[in-house]
Amino acid sequence: MYRPRVVANALLKKANSSGAKLTHLKLQKLVFFLHAWNLALHDKPLVSEQPEAWPYGPVFSTLYSELKSNGSRPIEGYIKEIDPKTGREVALAPSPDDTQFWSLVDQVWDRYSRFTATQLSTMSHVDGGPWSQARKDGMDYISNQSIADFYRPQLVRRAS
């Protein structure tokens, strides 16, 4: 499992290498879909923080706190934090040796990067999906089980 900032940096790296720019909203949704695909494909969470069921969709609160001042402007650079090994402020990302992670990033990027932030938000709000179910049930968080249960059949159909 990775902290949301580390996963976000991986997506920012992918965007930069593709010549794309990400806004805070689009980054939030891409992190959510990465987490969802990992749960559906590998039965384990990718992100160490549970997504919250905010009124406007799934949100990782630490990313929100870090990026809210960015508004709708494209994110420049990476999210930095203190490296526990060195004590220096750096932009952490998963190791290139984590080939399963980077393969998943490629798959999710290929599937979702072409959509706007608003379109991704709409996709994460689908009726009967984990976010809408959490909101309907009055839950603050979206359970990993509900995410896996919703996305697993979709990914199995896509692979067939």
N, C-alpha and C positions, 0 to 999 in steps of 0.2 A: 504494500500500500504506500501511496505517496501523499504528501500534503497537497492541498489544492494549488498552492503557489508553484510547486514543482511541476505539476501536470500542466498548469497554465503556461509556464515557461517553455515546456516542450511544444505546445501548440503555437506559441509565439515564434519559436525557432522554425517550425514547419511553415508558418505563414511567411516569415522573412525569406526563407529559402525559395518560396513559391512566388515572391513578389507581391504578396497580399498584405493587407492591413486588417487588424482585428480591433473592434470596439469592445468595451467592457461587456455589453449585452451579448454580443456574439461569442466572446470568449467564455462567458458563464455557460451558455447553452452547449458549446462544444465540449467543455469539461464534463457537463452533465451527460452528454451522449457517449463520451468515452467511458465514463463510469458505468453507464447502463449497458453498453456492449460488453464490457469486461465481466459484469455480473451475469449477463445472459450467456456468454460464451465460456467463461471459466469458473463460474460459481463463486467468485470472490470479489470483494470491493476493490476498486482501483484507487479511490480517494479515501483518505483517512477521516474525512469529515462527511457526515450525512448531509445531503441536500435538504434545505429547508423549503417548505411549501409556502412561499410568499405569495401575495395576491397576484403578482404578475408572472409567476412561474417559479421553477426550481432555482435556488440560489445557494451558493456556497458562501457563507457569511464572511469568512476570512478574506475571500477574494473581493467581496463587496466592499469591505472596510478598506482594503488596499487600493481599490480602483475607482471608488465612487467619485472622487474629485475629477476624474478624467472625463466624466459625462459621456457624451456620444462621440467624442473625438477618438481617432485611431490611437491605439496604445503605441508609444514609442519606447523602445528598449525592453528590458526584462524586469521582472519583479525580484528585487533583491532582499536577502535576509542574511542573518548571521549564520555562517557555516559552523556547525558544532565542532568540527575537527580543527579549524584554524582560528575561529573567533573573528574572522574577517567578513565584511559584507560582500556577498557574491550572489549571482543569479544561479541558483541550483536547478539542475534538470536531471532526469534519470540517466543512468550510465548508457552509453552506446551498446554495451554488452547485454542490456535487457532487450533482446531482440523481440520478445513477445510484446513488450510495451510499444516499441517503435513500429512494429507491424500493425498493431491496433491503431496507433496514431495515423498511419498511412491509410488504413481502411476507413476510419471515421472521417478523415480529411477528404478522401475521394468521394465519400457519400454526401457530406454536409457542407463543405466549404463554399460551394457555389450558391448557397442560399444566403439571403440577407439575415441580419439579426432578427428582424421582425418575423420572417418566415420560420426561422428556427424556434423562436418563441412560440409561435402558433403550433409547431410540431410538438413541442414539449407540453402543450396544454390540451392535447387531444382528449376528447371526452372518453371517459373510462380508463384513461392512462393513470400512471402512478401519481402525478401531480394533482389531477382533478379528483382522484379518489381520496387522497390525503386531505385536500381542501373540503371535500364533501363530508369526510369523517371528522373534521375539526382538528386534524393533526398538525403540529408545527413542523414535523420532519416527514420526509418521504422515506419509507422503509426500503432497505435494500431488497428485501424479499418481494415487495410489490413491483419494484423496478425490474428485477430478474424475471418474475412471472409474466410481466407485460411484454418485455422485449425479446425474451427467448423464442417464442413462437414466430415472431416476425423475422428474426435472423435465421431461423431454421428454414422458413419458407424462401428467403432470399438465396440461401445456399443450394436449394433444390433445383 
